[in-house]
């Protein structure tokens, strides 16, 4: 069986606050499964969402003078 996390557990896993997690859910950056009145998350879903939202550094265009 796949382990499911509550919002509090997901926050601890991602090291973010509940407000930040709620903001990420509303923005569609993190998805979960609604079970009853709560939302549950799998560790693999959280990891995929974090990887897809990773910031890639910009390359600089250096000019030769």
C-alpha positions in Angstrom: 0.0 0.0 0.0 1.2 3.5 -0.9 1.8 5.7 2.2 -0.4 8.8 2.2 0.5 12.0 4.0 -1.8 14.6 5.6 -1.3 18.3 4.9 0.8 18.6 8.1 3.0 15.7 7.1 3.4 17.1 3.6 4.5 20.5 5.1 7.1 18.8 7.3 8.3 16.7 4.3 8.6 19.8 2.0 9.7 22.1 4.9 7.0 24.7 4.2 4.1 26.2 6.2 0.5 25.2 5.8 -0.2 28.6 4.1 2.5 28.0 1.6 1.2 24.4 0.9 -2.3 25.8 0.4 -1.0 28.4 -2.0 0.9 25.8 -4.0 -2.3 23.6 -4.1 -4.4 26.6 -5.3 -1.8 27.4 -8.0 -1.9 23.8 -9.2 1.8 23.2 -8.4 1.0 20.4 -6.0 -1.7 17.9 -6.5 -3.3 15.6 -3.9 -6.1 13.2 -3.5 -9.3 14.3 -1.7 -10.3 11.7 0.8 -13.4 12.6 2.8 -13.0 16.2 3.9 -9.2 16.1 3.8 -6.5 16.0 1.2 -3.7 13.3 1.1 -0.4 13.3 -0.7 2.0 10.6 -1.7 5.8 11.2 -1.3 6.3 10.5 -5.0 3.7 13.1 -6.0 5.4 15.7 -3.8 8.8 14.9 -5.2 7.6 15.1 -8.9 5.9 18.4 -8.2 9.0 19.8 -6.6 11.2 18.7 -9.4 8.9 20.1 -12.0 8.9 23.5 -10.2 12.7 23.6 -9.9 14.3 26.9 -10.9 16.9 26.7 -13.6 19.6 29.3 -13.5 19.7 31.6 -16.5 22.8 31.6 -18.7 24.5 35.0 -19.1 25.2 36.4 -22.5 28.7 37.7 -22.1 29.8 40.2 -24.7 33.4 40.4 -25.9 34.7 43.9 -26.1 
